[in-house]
Amino acid sequence: MKIGIDCRMYGLKHAGIGRYVENLVKEVLKQDNINEYVLFVRNDFEEVQKLKFKNQNFKSKFKIINADFPHYSLKEQVFFPAILNKENLDLMHFPHFNVPIFYRGKYIVTIHDLIKHTSKGMQTTTKNAGLYWLKYFGYKLVFASAVKRAKKIITPSRFVREEIIKEYKINPQKIEVTYEGFDQKIQNQEKEIFKKYQIEKPFLLYVGSVYPHKNVENLIKAVVILNQEHRPSFPKIILVIICGRNVFWQRLQSKIKEMKAENLIKMTDFVPDEELGSFYREALAFTFPSLSEGFGLPGLEAMANSLPLICSDVPVFHEIYQGATEYFNPHNPEDMAKKINEVISNEKIKNSLIKKGLERVKNFSWQKMASQTIRIYNSVW
C-alpha cells in the first residue's frame, strides 16, 4: 500500500503536533517493512533530511515530495490536493484537522483536540475582529469536513473521541484512540545552564504555550499567593515558564507587571531538549493549569523525569494521569496555591507522586502509538 503522510509540521518547532509527526515517521521507518510511504514536506525540512542521512532504509521506504503550502492557508486548500493526486496514493494521513476540502482521496485524520471550538474570541487572537471571525468560520468548515469525510479518525485520548462524537454525531467505530508517547529529557550536568537563563532556585516549572486556555495567568496568581500566604517566612519560590515568544507571551508579561509579580516569575524563550533536562531535574514540581487539553504530553515528560506533577482537575487529565498527580481547581488560584504547597512541603506526598508517575508512564510510548497507527492504516486498506 502506498501511504502519504503530511509532514509539513514535522519537528519540534511545531510543538506537540510536530513531535507527534516526527515520532510517527521515525517509528514507521523502524516498524513497517511492507507499506511504501510518501512524505509531504515544506522547504524547511532539515529534520527530515537528518533522518534520511541517519537511516540506510530511508530511500527504500520513503519518498519526499515538496508541498510548501502554509498551514491554514488558501494555497493549502486549493493547490495541495493536486500534489497529493499526482502520487496516486492508496491512503493519506493528515496529522491535523487542516485537510483540504477539495481532496477526494481516501484518508485518515488525527484530531488532537477541539480546544478552538470553545476557546474563542478576541482574547485568543492577534487579528482584527472581522478577519478573526472569518478565519474562525473557515476553521469550523474545514474541521467538520475533515472528520465527516475521513475513513478513520485518530485521537490521543478517549476524552477527545467523546467530544467529536458529541459535536459531530460521528459513528464511534470510526474513531480510534492511540495514546501518544513522551521524551525522556537528557539530564545535562552543565552548571552554567541556570546562569545562562538567570534562574534562581527553588522554582516551579511550566513548559508549554501561554495561550488563554493554558490558564497560566491563574497559575501566576497562585504563585503569588503561595509566597505571600503559605510561605511568608521561607525563601521565595519562583515560577519558571518555558515557552516560545509570541504576542501571547508579550500579553502575559504585561499581566505579570500589573500583578507586580516580576520578582516571582521568570519567562524564558524556547529551551532546547539537551538543556531542558536540567530544569526537570532541579524543579520542585511541574505545574499544569490548563482548562482543556487533548492529551497532556508535558505532564508525562515531567513524570518520566521523576518530577511530581500538580495539575488541573479536568477529565482528560484523570484519563491520562489517573492517580499519579495532585489535582487542583484551575479556576481557583487559592486552591492551586494550597495544593502546590502541600506537595512541595511534604516529602512523603512528593515521593509518592514521583513513584506513581514513573509507574504510570510505562503505559505510554511512541513505539506503541506508531504500531497502533500502522494497524489502522492496514485496517482501512
C-alpha positions as CSV (number, residue, x, y, z in Angstrom):
1,M,0.0,0.0,0.0
2,K,1.2,3.5,-0.9
3,I,0.6,5.8,2.1
4,G,1.1,9.6,2.2
5,I,1.9,11.5,5.5
6,D,1.6,15.2,5.7
7,C,4.9,16.1,7.3
8,R,4.7,19.9,6.9
9,M,4.6,20.2,10.7
10,Y,7.5,17.8,11.3
11,G,9.8,18.7,14.1
12,L,9.9,20.5,17.5
13,K,9.2,24.0,16.4
14,H,5.6,22.9,15.7
15,A,5.3,21.8,19.4
16,G,3.0,18.9,20.2
17,I,1.9,18.1,16.6
18,G,5.5,18.4,15.4
19,R,6.6,15.9,18.0
20,Y,3.8,13.6,17.0
21,V,4.6,13.6,13.3
22,E,8.4,13.3,14.0
23,N,8.0,10.2,16.2
24,L,5.4,8.6,13.9
25,V,7.8,8.9,10.9
26,K,10.8,7.6,12.9
27,E,8.8,4.6,14.3
28,V,7.2,3.8,10.9
29,L,10.7,3.6,9.5
30,K,11.6,1.0,12.1
31,Q,8.4,-1.0,12.2
32,D,6.8,-1.2,8.8
33,N,8.6,-3.3,6.2
34,I,5.5,-3.7,4.0
35,N,4.0,-0.4,3.0
36,E,5.5,2.4,0.9
37,Y,5.4,5.9,2.2
38,V,5.4,9.4,0.7
39,L,6.3,12.3,3.0
40,F,5.0,15.7,2.0
41,V,7.2,18.4,3.4
42,R,7.8,22.2,3.4
43,N,11.1,23.8,2.2
44,D,12.5,23.9,5.7
45,F,12.6,20.2,6.3
46,E,16.1,19.9,7.7
47,E,14.9,17.5,10.4
48,V,13.5,15.0,7.8
49,Q,16.8,15.3,5.9
50,K,18.7,14.4,9.1
51,L,16.6,11.3,9.5
52,K,17.2,10.5,5.8
53,F,21.0,10.6,6.2
54,K,21.0,8.6,9.5
55,N,19.0,5.7,8.3
56,Q,20.0,3.4,5.4
57,N,16.5,2.2,4.8
58,F,15.0,5.6,4.3
59,K,15.3,5.8,0.5
60,S,13.8,2.3,0.0
61,K,10.7,3.2,2.2
62,F,10.2,6.9,1.9
63,K,9.8,9.3,-1.0
64,I,9.9,13.1,-0.2
65,I,7.7,15.5,-2.0
66,N,7.8,19.2,-1.6
67,A,4.5,20.7,-0.6
68,D,5.5,24.2,0.7
69,F,2.0,25.5,1.4
70,P,1.4,27.4,4.7
71,H,-0.9,25.8,7.2
72,Y,-4.5,27.0,7.3
73,S,-3.9,28.9,4.0
74,L,-6.0,29.2,0.8
75,K,-3.0,27.8,-1.1
76,E,-3.1,24.7,1.1
77,Q,-6.8,24.2,0.3
78,V,-6.5,24.8,-3.4
79,F,-3.1,23.6,-4.5
80,F,-2.2,20.8,-2.0
81,P,-4.8,18.3,-3.4
82,A,-3.2,18.5,-6.9
83,I,0.2,17.5,-5.4
84,L,-1.4,14.6,-3.5
85,N,-3.3,13.4,-6.5
86,K,-0.1,13.1,-8.6
87,E,1.2,10.4,-6.3
88,N,-1.8,8.0,-6.7
89,L,-1.9,7.3,-3.0
90,D,-3.9,4.4,-1.6
91,L,-4.2,6.3,1.7
92,M,-3.3,9.7,3.1
93,H,-2.7,10.5,6.8
94,F,-3.3,14.1,7.8
95,P,-1.9,14.6,11.4
96,H,-4.0,17.7,12.0
97,F,-7.5,18.9,11.1
98,N,-6.4,21.0,8.1
99,V,-7.5,18.6,5.4
100,P,-8.0,20.2,2.0
101,I,-11.8,20.4,1.4
102,F,-11.2,19.6,-2.3
103,Y,-9.1,16.4,-1.7
104,R,-11.1,13.4,-2.7
105,G,-8.7,10.6,-1.9
106,K,-9.1,8.1,0.9
107,Y,-7.6,9.5,4.1
108,I,-7.4,9.3,7.9
109,V,-7.0,12.3,10.1
110,T,-5.6,12.8,13.6
111,I,-7.6,15.2,15.7
112,H,-5.6,16.3,18.8
113,D,-8.3,18.4,20.4
114,L,-11.3,20.6,20.0
115,I,-10.0,23.5,22.0
116,K,-10.6,26.1,19.4
117,H,-14.3,25.2,19.5
118,T,-14.6,26.6,23.0
119,S,-11.5,28.8,23.5
120,K,-12.5,31.6,21.1
121,G,-13.0,35.3,21.0
122,M,-10.8,38.4,20.6
123,Q,-8.6,37.4,23.6
124,T,-7.4,34.3,21.6
125,T,-6.2,36.1,18.5
126,T,-3.9,38.8,17.1
127,K,-6.3,39.6,14.2
128,N,-8.9,42.3,14.0
129,A,-12.5,41.2,14.7
130,G,-13.6,40.9,11.1
131,L,-10.6,38.8,10.0
132,Y,-10.7,36.7,13.2
133,W,-14.4,35.6,12.8
134,L,-13.8,34.9,9.0
135,K,-10.9,32.6,9.9
136,Y,-13.0,31.0,12.7
137,F,-15.8,30.3,10.2
138,G,-13.2,28.7,7.9
139,Y,-11.8,26.7,10.8
140,K,-15.2,25.2,11.6
141,L,-15.9,24.5,8.0
142,V,-12.6,22.7,7.4
143,F,-12.8,20.8,10.7
144,A,-16.3,19.5,10.0
145,S,-15.3,18.4,6.5
146,A,-12.2,16.6,7.8
147,V,-13.9,14.5,10.4
148,K,-17.0,13.7,8.3
149,R,-15.2,12.6,5.2
150,A,-12.3,10.6,6.9
151,K,-12.2,6.8,6.7
152,K,-10.8,6.8,10.2
153,I,-10.2,9.4,12.9
154,I,-7.3,9.0,15.4
155,T,-7.5,10.8,18.7
156,P,-4.9,10.9,21.6
157,S,-7.5,10.3,24.3
158,R,-11.0,8.9,24.9
159,F,-11.9,12.4,26.0
160,V,-11.3,13.9,22.6
161,R,-13.0,10.9,21.0
162,E,-16.2,11.5,23.0
163,E,-16.1,15.3,22.2
164,I,-16.0,14.5,18.5
165,I,-18.9,12.0,18.8
166,K,-21.0,14.6,20.7
167,E,-20.2,17.5,18.4
168,Y,-20.4,15.8,15.0
169,K,-22.6,12.7,15.6
170,I,-19.8,10.6,14.2
171,N,-20.1,6.8,14.3
172,P,-18.0,5.7,17.4
173,Q,-16.5,2.8,15.4
174,K,-14.9,5.3,13.1
175,I,-12.7,6.8,15.8
176,E,-9.6,5.1,17.2
177,V,-7.7,6.2,20.3
178,T,-3.9,5.9,20.2
179,Y,-2.2,7.3,23.2
180,E,1.0,9.3,22.4
181,G,4.4,8.8,23.8
182,F,6.9,11.1,25.6
183,D,10.5,12.0,25.5
184,Q,12.9,11.3,28.4
185,K,14.9,14.5,28.8
186,I,18.6,14.2,29.0
187,Q,19.8,15.3,32.4
188,N,22.5,17.7,31.3
189,Q,25.0,18.3,34.1
190,E,26.2,21.7,32.8
191,K,26.3,24.1,35.8
192,E,26.2,27.1,33.6
193,I,22.6,26.5,32.3
194,F,20.8,28.2,35.1
195,K,23.3,31.1,35.0
196,K,22.6,31.3,31.2
197,Y,18.9,31.7,31.8
198,Q,19.2,33.6,35.0
199,I,17.2,31.1,37.0
200,E,17.1,31.2,40.8
201,K,16.3,28.1,42.9
202,P,13.9,26.9,44.3
203,F,11.5,27.0,41.4
204,L,8.3,25.5,40.0
205,L,8.2,24.6,36.3
206,Y,5.7,25.1,33.5
207,V,6.6,24.1,29.9
208,G,4.2,25.0,27.0
209,S,2.5,27.8,25.2
210,V,0.7,30.6,27.1
211,Y,-2.5,30.7,25.0
212,P,-5.6,31.7,27.1
213,H,-6.8,28.1,27.5
214,K,-3.5,27.2,29.2
215,N,-4.6,29.3,32.2
216,V,-1.1,30.4,33.1
217,E,-2.4,33.7,34.4
218,N,-4.2,31.9,37.2
219,L,-1.0,29.9,37.9
220,I,0.9,33.1,38.3
221,K,-1.7,34.4,40.8
222,A,-1.3,31.1,42.7
223,V,2.4,31.5,42.9
224,V,1.9,35.0,44.4
225,I,-0.5,33.6,47.0
226,L,1.9,30.7,47.7
227,N,4.7,33.0,48.6
228,Q,2.6,35.6,50.5
229,E,0.2,33.4,52.5
230,H,1.6,29.9,52.7
231,R,5.4,30.5,52.9
232,P,5.9,34.1,54.1
233,S,9.0,33.2,56.2
234,F,10.6,30.9,53.6
235,P,12.8,31.8,50.7
236,K,10.7,32.8,47.7
237,I,9.7,30.2,45.2
238,I,9.7,31.4,41.6
239,L,7.8,30.1,38.6
240,V,9.8,29.3,35.5
241,I,7.7,29.5,32.3
242,I,9.4,28.0,29.3
243,C,7.7,28.9,26.1
244,G,8.3,30.4,22.7
245,R,7.9,34.2,22.3
246,N,4.8,35.5,20.5
247,V,2.0,38.0,21.1
248,F,0.6,35.9,23.9
249,W,4.0,35.8,25.6
250,Q,4.0,39.6,25.5
251,R,0.5,39.9,26.8
252,L,1.4,37.7,29.8
253,Q,4.4,39.8,30.5
254,S,2.1,42.8,30.8
255,K,-0.2,40.9,33.2
256,I,2.8,40.0,35.3
257,K,3.7,43.7,35.6
258,E,0.1,44.5,36.5
259,M,0.2,41.9,39.3
260,K,3.7,43.3,40.4
261,A,4.9,39.7,40.3
262,E,8.1,40.3,38.3
263,N,10.3,39.0,41.1
264,L,8.4,35.7,41.2
265,I,8.1,34.9,37.5
266,K,10.9,34.0,35.0
267,M,9.8,33.6,31.4
268,T,12.4,32.1,29.1
269,D,12.3,31.7,25.4
270,F,12.5,28.2,23.7
271,V,14.9,25.9,25.6
272,P,16.5,23.0,23.6
273,D,15.9,19.5,24.8
274,E,19.5,19.0,25.7
275,E,19.2,21.8,28.3
276,L,15.5,21.2,29.3
277,G,16.5,18.1,31.3
278,S,18.3,20.3,33.8
279,F,15.1,22.2,34.5
280,Y,13.2,19.0,35.1
281,R,15.8,17.7,37.4
282,E,16.1,20.8,39.6
283,A,12.5,21.9,39.8
284,L,10.3,21.4,42.9
285,A,7.3,20.3,40.8
286,F,5.7,20.6,37.4
287,T,2.6,22.7,37.3
288,F,0.0,22.2,34.5
289,P,-3.0,24.6,34.9
290,S,-4.7,24.0,31.5
291,L,-8.5,24.4,31.3
292,S,-8.6,21.9,28.4
293,E,-6.1,19.6,26.6
294,G,-6.3,16.8,24.1
295,F,-3.7,14.7,25.8
296,G,-1.2,16.3,28.2
297,L,2.2,15.4,26.9
298,P,4.2,17.8,29.2
299,G,2.8,16.1,32.3
300,L,4.1,12.7,31.1
301,E,7.5,14.1,30.4
302,A,7.6,15.5,33.9
303,M,6.7,12.1,35.4
304,A,9.3,10.3,33.3
305,N,11.9,12.7,34.7
306,S,11.0,12.0,38.3
307,L,9.2,15.3,38.8
308,P,6.0,15.4,40.8
309,L,3.0,16.7,38.8
310,I,0.4,19.1,40.0
311,C,-2.4,19.8,37.5
312,S,-5.9,20.9,36.7
313,D,-8.9,18.8,37.8
314,V,-10.2,18.2,34.3
315,P,-11.5,15.0,32.7
316,V,-8.6,14.4,30.2
317,F,-6.0,14.6,33.0
318,H,-7.9,12.0,35.0
319,E,-7.8,9.7,32.0
320,I,-4.1,10.2,31.2
321,Y,-2.5,10.7,34.6
322,Q,-5.1,8.8,36.8
323,G,-3.9,8.9,40.4
324,A,-0.3,9.9,39.7
325,T,-0.8,13.6,40.2
326,E,-2.2,16.1,42.7
327,Y,-5.3,17.9,41.3
328,F,-6.3,21.5,41.8
329,N,-9.3,23.6,40.8
330,P,-7.8,25.6,37.8
331,H,-10.4,28.4,38.3
332,N,-9.3,29.0,41.9
333,P,-5.8,30.4,42.5
334,E,-6.2,29.9,46.3
335,D,-6.8,26.1,45.8
336,M,-3.9,26.0,43.3
337,A,-1.6,27.6,45.8
338,K,-2.8,25.3,48.6
339,K,-2.2,22.1,46.6
340,I,1.2,23.2,45.3
341,N,2.2,23.9,48.9
342,E,1.0,20.5,50.1
343,V,3.2,18.7,47.6
344,I,6.4,20.7,47.9
345,S,6.2,20.9,51.7
346,N,5.6,17.2,52.3
347,E,8.4,14.8,51.2
348,K,6.1,11.8,51.7
349,I,3.5,13.2,49.3
350,K,6.1,14.3,46.8
351,N,7.9,10.9,46.8
352,S,4.6,9.1,46.4
353,L,3.7,11.2,43.3
354,I,7.1,10.6,41.8
355,K,6.8,6.8,42.3
356,K,3.3,6.7,40.9
357,G,4.3,8.9,38.0
358,L,7.2,6.6,37.0
359,E,4.8,3.7,37.1
360,R,2.1,5.5,35.1
361,V,4.4,6.5,32.2
362,K,5.2,2.8,31.4
363,N,1.8,2.7,29.7
364,F,2.9,5.3,27.0
365,S,5.4,5.1,24.2
366,W,5.9,6.3,20.7
367,Q,6.6,2.7,19.6
368,K,3.1,1.6,20.8
369,M,1.5,4.7,19.2
370,A,3.1,4.0,15.8
371,S,2.3,0.3,15.9
372,Q,-1.4,1.1,16.5
373,T,-1.3,3.7,13.7
374,I,0.1,1.2,11.2
375,R,-2.6,-1.3,12.2
376,I,-5.2,1.4,11.5
377,Y,-3.6,2.1,8.1
378,N,-3.9,-1.6,7.2
379,S,-7.5,-1.9,8.5
380,V,-8.6,0.9,6.2
381,W,-7.0,-0.8,3.2
